[in-house]
Amino acid sequence: MQEIQLGVIEARFADLIWEKEPVTSSELVKLSAVEFNWKRTTTHTVLRRLCDKGLFRNDNGMVHAVVSRQDFYAGQSKKYVDEAFNGSLPAFIAAFTKYNSLTPEEVAEIRKMIEDAGDRVDG
């Protein structure tokens, strides 16, 4: 997947689309007026930018995701770990857990993710 960078407002708008999609552009105009106090033209401009970046597509007024929210944020997370921790997931986890404790449920979930990732490498 190509690298897609979003500003804070674009990311909030993208989250709104992911939450509601598929959604009509007219519905996005209404939602954006309430959520961001945007005019119709602003909504269409930002939507066009997100479509140009390859995140969404607007088919005759119906907006669909091209990239899922999960895939987008997975890419953003990988980029952050690569840049801030030289690609080291253990270094990221060490930094995160230094000031944040994990619940037993979170620990179990992370262990399961690691086991599943190990299975993909071994299998």
FIDRENBA-504372 format. One line per 4 residues: their letters; for each residue z, y negated, x negated of N, C-alpha, C. Coordinates in Angstrom, 3 decimals. Last residue first. Layout:
N
A	Z,Y,X,Z,Y,X,Z,Y,X ~ ... $
! end
This chain:
123
GDVR	9.262,21.142,-4.956,8.389,21.971,-4.125,7.001,21.630,-4.313 ~ 10.564,19.229,-6.505,10.551,20.628,-6.943,9.495,21.450,-6.230 ~ 10.152,16.900,-5.018,9.757,16.942,-6.421,9.605,18.384,-6.882 ~ 11.160,17.566,-2.537,9.758,17.132,-2.613,9.248,17.207,-4.045 $
DGAD	13.821,18.113,-3.189,12.985,19.186,-2.660,11.512,18.835,-2.767 ~ 14.679,15.549,-3.864,14.611,16.591,-4.899,13.749,17.758,-4.462 ~ 14.661,14.379,-1.359,13.755,13.857,-2.384,13.596,14.870,-3.516 ~ 16.690,15.884,-0.146,15.321,15.930,0.399,14.310,15.435,-0.636 $
EIMK	18.876,15.106,-1.748,18.464,16.519,-1.682,17.027,16.640,-1.192 ~ 18.918,12.382,-1.129,18.690,12.812,-2.513,18.234,14.267,-2.543 ~ 19.485,12.473,1.619,18.249,11.841,1.146,17.903,12.309,-0.268 ~ 22.020,13.671,1.497,20.924,14.367,2.177,19.580,13.787,1.722 $
RIEA	23.473,11.647,0.228,23.335,12.970,-0.410,22.164,13.742,0.181 ~ 23.287,9.686,2.206,22.648,9.459,0.904,22.465,10.787,0.167 ~ 24.823,10.903,4.223,23.421,10.561,4.475,22.659,10.356,3.159 ~ 27.318,11.063,2.977,26.632,12.287,3.401,25.141,12.027,3.619 $
VEEP	27.838,8.319,2.658,27.760,9.190,1.480,27.005,10.468,1.828 ~ 27.956,7.544,5.347,26.914,6.999,4.480,26.724,7.861,3.231 ~ 30.227,8.981,6.147,28.936,9.239,6.792,27.779,8.736,5.929 ~ 32.253,7.822,4.623,31.900,9.232,4.395,30.542,9.590,5.017 $
TLSN	31.053,4.555,3.652,31.780,5.431,4.562,31.420,6.879,4.213 ~ 31.425,2.766,0.623,30.585,3.547,1.526,31.469,4.395,2.417 ~ 32.219,-0.596,-0.314,32.547,0.823,-0.219,31.607,1.484,0.782 ~ 31.068,-2.945,-2.545,30.896,-2.425,-1.190,31.266,-0.953,-1.171 $
YKTF	31.126,-3.655,-5.160,31.866,-4.508,-4.228,31.753,-4.046,-2.773 ~ 29.819,-1.502,-6.368,30.893,-2.183,-7.099,31.753,-3.012,-6.148 ~ 27.670,-0.563,-4.980,28.974,0.016,-4.643,30.128,-0.626,-5.404 ~ 25.569,-2.043,-6.153,25.870,-2.173,-4.730,27.282,-1.697,-4.415 $
AAIF	25.582,-1.164,-8.813,25.812,-2.576,-8.510,26.229,-2.758,-7.054 ~ 25.028,1.561,-8.412,26.253,1.157,-9.111,26.588,-0.301,-8.793 ~ 22.508,1.374,-7.197,23.635,1.934,-6.428,24.964,1.540,-7.077 ~ 21.025,0.309,-9.357,21.140,-0.423,-8.098,22.357,0.058,-7.315 $
APLS	21.285,2.384,-11.193,21.822,1.059,-11.541,21.990,0.209,-10.285 ~ 19.949,4.492,-9.791,21.387,4.586,-10.092,22.008,3.233,-10.457 ~ 17.294,3.357,-9.757,18.054,3.487,-8.516,19.551,3.668,-8.792 ~ 15.642,1.351,-11.855,16.717,2.348,-11.867,17.499,2.335,-10.556 $
GNFA	13.758,-0.620,-12.234,13.342,0.614,-11.580,14.420,1.676,-11.476 ~ 15.145,-2.771,-13.272,14.205,-2.072,-14.138,13.828,-0.697,-13.564 ~ 16.441,-4.133,-11.335,17.189,-3.053,-11.992,16.289,-2.195,-12.873 ~ 14.721,-6.074,-10.326,16.102,-6.450,-10.624,16.857,-5.405,-11.445 $
EDVY	12.166,-4.789,-10.046,12.312,-6.078,-10.722,13.746,-6.357,-11.176 ~ 12.699,-2.322,-8.762,11.868,-2.379,-9.968,12.134,-3.660,-10.757 ~ 14.174,-3.182,-6.548,14.812,-2.299,-7.534,14.023,-2.328,-8.843 ~ 12.146,-4.725,-5.277,13.410,-5.334,-5.695,14.095,-4.491,-6.769 $
KKSQ	10.190,-2.783,-4.737,9.862,-3.924,-5.593,11.142,-4.570,-6.134 ~ 11.624,-1.163,-2.974,11.162,-0.626,-4.260,10.864,-1.755,-5.230 ~ 11.942,-2.972,-0.843,13.117,-2.432,-1.543,12.737,-1.899,-2.913 ~ 9.300,-3.352,-0.041,10.082,-4.501,-0.508,11.293,-4.029,-1.309 $
GAYF	8.660,-0.744,0.786,7.938,-1.369,-0.324,8.695,-2.545,-0.905 ~ 10.422,-0.533,2.916,10.522,0.426,1.810,9.826,-0.147,0.578 ~ 9.457,-2.514,4.604,10.735,-2.744,3.936,10.998,-1.732,2.827 ~ 6.965,-1.280,5.337,7.013,-2.609,4.731,8.312,-2.801,3.953 $
DQRS	7.783,1.135,6.488,6.957,1.144,5.281,6.998,-0.206,4.567 ~ 9.274,0.130,8.701,9.904,1.002,7.705,9.108,1.019,6.397 ~ 7.346,-1.253,10.132,8.486,-1.990,9.590,9.131,-1.177,8.466 ~ 3.988,-0.189,9.278,5.239,-0.090,10.037,6.339,-0.912,9.359 $
VVAH	0.976,-1.876,9.344,2.019,-1.361,8.461,3.313,-1.325,9.278 ~ -0.212,-2.643,11.611,-1.024,-1.846,10.697,-0.083,-1.163,9.710 ~ 0.844,-3.129,14.923,1.206,-3.054,13.504,0.193,-2.189,12.770 ~ -0.997,-5.155,17.250,-0.490,-3.851,16.810,-0.117,-3.937,15.333 $
VMGN	-1.611,-7.189,20.015,-1.178,-7.140,18.618,-0.516,-5.796,18.328 ~ -4.269,-8.175,21.903,-3.205,-7.163,21.841,-2.859,-6.950,20.362 ~ -6.409,-9.925,21.731,-5.164,-10.425,22.308,-4.030,-9.416,22.345 ~ -8.405,-8.291,20.538,-8.625,-8.948,21.826,-7.322,-9.354,22.509 $
DNRF	-6.269,-7.162,18.379,-7.467,-6.649,19.045,-7.571,-7.266,20.431 ~ -4.949,-7.985,15.532,-5.000,-8.567,16.863,-6.326,-8.146,17.482 ~ -2.751,-6.301,13.331,-4.114,-6.587,13.775,-4.040,-7.071,15.216 ~ -0.575,-6.780,10.475,-0.848,-6.560,11.898,-2.335,-6.723,12.154 $
LGKD	-0.793,-6.896,7.692,0.410,-6.335,8.299,0.184,-5.955,9.759 ~ -2.767,-8.208,6.305,-2.925,-6.779,6.550,-1.734,-6.107,7.207 ~ -2.906,-10.865,6.003,-2.177,-10.150,4.954,-2.240,-8.640,5.160 ~ -4.128,-11.543,8.373,-4.897,-11.689,7.137,-4.235,-10.951,5.976 $
CLRR	-1.928,-11.189,10.071,-3.092,-10.307,10.211,-3.938,-10.358,8.942 ~ -0.349,-13.295,9.208,0.162,-11.926,9.070,-0.953,-10.902,9.218 ~ -2.038,-15.446,9.905,-1.650,-15.224,8.502,-1.168,-13.798,8.280 ~ -2.107,-15.152,12.681,-3.343,-15.001,11.916,-3.032,-14.738,10.437 $
LVTH	0.581,-15.752,13.248,0.035,-14.424,13.563,-1.240,-14.173,12.747 ~ 0.625,-18.426,12.499,1.445,-17.467,11.750,0.953,-16.035,12.015 ~ -1.205,-19.457,14.421,-1.421,-19.651,12.981,-0.651,-18.614,12.171 ~ -0.025,-18.788,16.864,-1.336,-18.224,16.521,-1.636,-18.360,15.032 $
TTTR	2.340,-20.325,16.671,2.401,-18.869,16.826,1.081,-18.238,16.401 ~ 1.231,-22.897,16.577,2.024,-22.390,15.448,2.086,-20.870,15.496 ~ 0.040,-23.112,19.102,-0.797,-23.159,17.898,-0.060,-22.617,16.669 ~ 2.244,-23.043,20.849,1.233,-21.975,20.880,0.437,-21.934,19.580 $
KWNF	5.224,-24.049,19.085,4.128,-24.300,20.020,3.137,-23.144,19.899 ~ 8.548,-22.718,18.732,7.180,-22.944,18.266,6.263,-23.294,19.413 ~ 11.237,-21.991,18.774,10.855,-23.305,19.282,9.455,-23.707,18.787 ~ 11.867,-19.409,18.173,11.659,-20.312,17.047,11.356,-21.755,17.460 $
EVAS	12.427,-18.118,20.673,13.093,-17.699,19.432,13.033,-18.757,18.328 ~ 10.802,-19.442,22.603,12.242,-19.259,22.807,12.959,-19.038,21.477 ~ 8.309,-19.383,21.435,8.802,-20.656,21.967,10.318,-20.583,22.133 ~ 8.015,-16.681,20.931,8.175,-17.598,19.800,8.679,-18.970,20.242 $
LKVL	7.631,-15.662,23.509,8.792,-15.235,22.728,9.075,-16.201,21.576 ~ 5.164,-16.919,24.168,6.378,-17.155,24.968,7.637,-16.813,24.170 ~ 3.509,-15.873,22.173,3.636,-17.324,22.315,4.922,-17.642,23.077 ~ 3.701,-13.157,22.736,4.253,-13.664,21.478,4.429,-15.173,21.519 $
ESST	2.283,-13.081,25.115,3.720,-12.778,25.160,4.385,-13.277,23.877 ~ -0.240,-13.642,24.080,0.372,-14.589,25.031,1.879,-14.360,25.143 ~ -0.727,-11.409,22.536,-0.521,-12.667,21.826,0.090,-13.708,22.767 ~ 1.122,-8.532,23.633,-0.003,-9.465,23.745,0.317,-10.743,22.982 $
VPEK	2.151,-5.742,21.678,2.495,-6.934,22.456,1.271,-7.847,22.523 ~ 3.338,-2.472,20.967,2.239,-3.413,21.057,2.584,-4.545,22.030 ~ 6.055,-4.554,19.724,4.677,-4.069,19.709,4.510,-2.717,20.378 ~ 8.631,-5.584,19.513,7.974,-5.625,20.824,6.627,-4.906,20.867 $
EWIL	9.458,-5.279,16.871,10.391,-4.948,17.946,9.667,-4.788,19.285 ~ 7.294,-6.286,15.466,7.623,-4.861,15.357,8.525,-4.417,16.495 ~ 7.555,-9.029,16.200,6.372,-8.252,16.599,6.681,-6.761,16.555 ~ 10.012,-9.635,14.995,9.842,-9.813,16.437,8.651,-8.995,16.940 $
DAFR	9.357,-9.209,12.333,10.379,-8.361,12.968,10.282,-8.441,14.492 ~ 7.527,-11.317,12.012,7.063,-9.931,11.887,8.060,-8.976,12.545 ~ 9.324,-13.452,12.236,8.264,-13.300,13.228,7.720,-11.869,13.209 ~ 10.832,-13.016,9.922,11.499,-13.009,11.236,10.484,-12.812,12.356 $
AEIV	8.812,-13.296,8.004,9.526,-12.019,8.137,10.232,-11.932,9.488 ~ 8.112,-15.978,8.332,7.109,-14.938,8.582,7.785,-13.587,8.797 ~ 10.543,-17.118,7.522,10.095,-17.275,8.913,9.048,-16.229,9.262 ~ 10.592,-16.332,4.777,11.688,-15.996,5.694,11.234,-16.066,7.149 $
GLQI	7.372,-15.070,3.727,8.448,-16.040,3.714,9.491,-15.629,4.752 ~ 6.205,-12.053,2.265,6.440,-12.872,3.447,7.531,-13.880,3.164 ~ 3.741,-10.199,0.611,4.904,-11.070,0.496,5.002,-11.941,1.743 ~ 2.658,-7.045,-0.030,2.621,-8.102,0.977,3.901,-8.907,0.835 $
EQM	0.738,-5.056,-2.073,1.964,-5.839,-1.997,1.775,-6.970,-1.001 ~ -0.827,-2.206,-0.513,-0.876,-3.451,-1.266,0.435,-4.209,-1.093 ~ 0.000,1.176,-0.842,0.000,0.000,0.000,0.000,-1.236,-0.884 $
! end
